[in-house]
Amino acid sequence: MSAEKQPLSVVLPPRLFIAAGLPASAQEFLDGTVQSVAAQWPATAVRWTASGHHHLTLRFLGDTEAARVPALTRLVDGIATAAAPFQLKLGSPGVFHANGPAKVLWMGLRPDAGE
C-alpha cells in the first residue's frame, strides 16, 4: 500500500505598500515610456507594469499579516482623506538592483514649483 504525498500548501502573507495614484497625463506618459523601452527587450526577459497601473510608492511595508490589513487600510484612508493636495513633476529614471541586474525601473519625481 502506498500513500500519495500531498503537496504542502503554504500561504504567504501579502506584501504591501502604500501608494498614491497618478493623473491620467502621467499614466499616459509612463505608458509611452514603457512601450518605447520595452521594444528594446525580449518579451520574455522583462515583466512590465500593466498600462494605467503606475503609481507613486510612498512606503513599502513588506510581508504583512493578513489580519492587519483592514486596520492598515482604515488608517491610510484616514490619513489620505486629511492630506492636502500636492503637485509633482516627473524627473529622471533609475533602477533598483541588489548587486546584480536591475530588478525595478523607476521614474523619479520632483516638486512642482508652479513653473
C-alpha positions in Angstrom: 0.0 0.0 0.0 1.5 3.4 -1.0 0.4 6.7 0.4 0.3 9.5 -2.0 2.2 12.5 -0.9 0.0 15.6 -0.8 1.7 18.9 -1.8 2.2 21.2 1.1 0.1 24.3 0.9 1.9 27.4 2.1 0.0 30.7 2.5 2.3 33.6 2.2 1.5 36.9 3.9 0.6 39.7 1.5 3.5 42.1 0.5 2.0 45.5 0.9 3.0 49.1 0.0 1.3 52.4 0.4 0.9 54.2 -2.9 -0.8 57.2 -4.5 -2.5 57.1 -7.9 -1.2 59.2 -10.8 -3.2 61.5 -13.0 -4.1 60.4 -16.5 -1.4 62.6 -18.1 1.3 60.9 -16.0 -0.1 57.4 -16.7 -0.1 58.1 -20.5 3.5 59.5 -20.4 4.7 56.4 -18.4 2.8 54.0 -20.7 4.5 55.6 -23.7 7.9 55.4 -22.0 7.4 51.7 -21.1 6.4 50.9 -24.7 9.5 52.7 -26.0 11.8 50.9 -23.6 10.0 47.5 -23.9 10.6 47.5 -27.6 14.3 47.1 -26.9 13.9 43.9 -24.7 12.7 40.4 -25.5 9.1 40.0 -24.2 10.1 37.0 -22.1 13.0 38.9 -20.4 11.0 41.6 -18.6 7.7 41.8 -16.8 6.2 45.3 -17.2 3.6 47.1 -15.1 0.3 46.9 -16.9 -0.9 50.1 -18.7 -2.5 52.5 -16.3 -1.2 50.8 -13.2 1.7 53.1 -12.5 1.7 54.7 -9.1 3.7 56.7 -6.6 5.0 54.3 -3.9 5.0 56.2 -0.6 6.1 53.4 1.7 6.9 49.7 1.2 5.5 47.7 4.1 6.7 44.2 3.0 5.2 41.0 4.3 2.2 41.9 6.5 -0.1 39.7 8.5 -3.4 39.4 6.6 -5.3 40.2 9.9 -3.7 43.6 10.0 -4.8 44.7 6.5 -8.2 46.1 7.4 -6.8 48.3 10.2 -4.0 49.5 8.0 -6.4 50.3 5.2 -8.6 52.4 7.6 -5.5 54.2 8.9 -4.1 55.0 5.5 -7.6 56.0 4.1 -8.0 58.4 7.1 -4.6 60.0 6.5 -5.1 60.3 2.8 -8.5 62.0 3.3 -7.0 64.6 5.6 -3.9 65.3 3.4 -3.6 68.4 1.3 -3.3 68.1 -2.4 0.2 68.4 -3.9 1.8 68.5 -7.3 5.0 66.9 -8.5 6.7 66.7 -11.9 8.2 63.6 -13.4 12.0 63.6 -13.1 14.8 61.2 -14.3 14.6 57.4 -14.4 16.6 55.0 -12.4 16.8 51.3 -11.4 16.8 49.3 -8.2 19.1 46.4 -8.1 20.9 44.3 -5.4 24.4 43.7 -6.7 23.2 42.3 -10.0 20.9 43.0 -12.9 18.3 45.7 -12.4 15.1 44.5 -10.9 12.9 47.6 -11.0 12.9 50.6 -13.3 11.5 53.7 -11.7 10.8 57.3 -12.7 11.9 60.0 -10.2 9.7 62.9 -9.1 10.5 66.4 -8.2 8.5 69.3 -6.6 6.4 71.4 -9.0 7.1 74.9 -8.1 4.3 76.2 -10.4 6.7 76.8 -13.3 
